[in-house]
Amino acid sequence: MVHCAVLGKEAEGLEKPPYPGELGQRIYENVSAEGWKQWLQRLVMIINEEQLNSADPASQERIEKHLVGFIFNEGDHGHTPSGFHQT
């Protein structure tokens, strides 16, 4: 169980760090499985809306900024991408 930074409450944690390095460990310690699922849904939207290529280093850097913004509310990223309209 972790106090999930995304959900703002106690929830079942992840089985292992979902991301490499220190950031992956930080996510593992502070994000629930449900919170990570919400991030993955947001990630699909970000990749599509911003036409990012996950194999491109510049895109990877942008994705990581969105990741930190979405999960930890740090930096200028993490909000719904501009131009995205929910129906």
Secondary structure in CASP SS format (residue, H / E / C, confidence):
PFRMAT SS
TARGET T0000
AUTHOR 0000-0000-0000
METHOD secondary structure of the structure
MODEL  1
M C 1.00
V E 1.00
H E 1.00
C C 1.00
A C 1.00
V C 1.00
L C 1.00
G C 1.00
K C 1.00
E E 1.00
A E 1.00
E C 1.00
G E 1.00
L C 1.00
E C 1.00
K C 1.00
P C 1.00
P C 1.00
Y C 1.00
P C 1.00
G H 1.00
E H 1.00
L H 1.00
G H 1.00
Q H 1.00
R H 1.00
I H 1.00
Y H 1.00
E H 1.00
N H 1.00
V C 1.00
S E 1.00
A H 1.00
E H 1.00
G H 1.00
W H 1.00
K H 1.00
Q H 1.00
W H 1.00
L H 1.00
Q H 1.00
R H 1.00
L H 1.00
V H 1.00
M H 1.00
I H 1.00
I H 1.00
N H 1.00
E H 1.00
E H 1.00
Q C 1.00
L C 1.00
N C 1.00
S C 1.00
A C 1.00
D C 1.00
P H 1.00
A H 1.00
S H 1.00
Q H 1.00
E H 1.00
R H 1.00
I H 1.00
E H 1.00
K H 1.00
H H 1.00
L H 1.00
V H 1.00
G H 1.00
F H 1.00
I H 1.00
F H 1.00
N C 1.00
E C 1.00
G C 1.00
D C 1.00
H C 1.00
G C 1.00
H C 1.00
T C 1.00
P C 1.00
S C 1.00
G C 1.00
F C 1.00
H C 1.00
Q C 1.00
T C 1.00
END
